[in-house]
Amino acid sequence: MEYSGNEIIARRLRDGGEISREILQKMGAKKIAGYDMPPIYHIAHGISTCKAGSDPKSSVVNSNFESHDVDNLFICDASVQPRSASGDAVGPLATISVLAARRITNNHFKK
């Protein structure tokens, strides 16, 4: 069976959502909301969900994209944006990606 690009993406998003749901259930989640929405919403939902900041009480990662709580975990996607950008999110995400790559490389791979 041959699928178009959009059908493949939608299928993979659904599969990813099912895997995420299983992980959350195994971690003891009491309520899991949002997985009954069409898959396209799962992409947009990730913005600002793991905010970057200096205070672990109000953010998930520090300015070097390192988790406050989990050793050796780096998060450097749209979820670290403190606020959602108005308009196209591609520019801010590209900036985050370049900045994160530089900081992670400089802090962990250069001697």
PyMOL commands that set and color helices and strands:
alter all, ss='L'
color gray80, all
select helices_A, chain A and resi 5-26+40-44+78-80+90-108
alter helices_A, ss='H'
color red, helices_A
deselect
rebuild
show_as cartoon
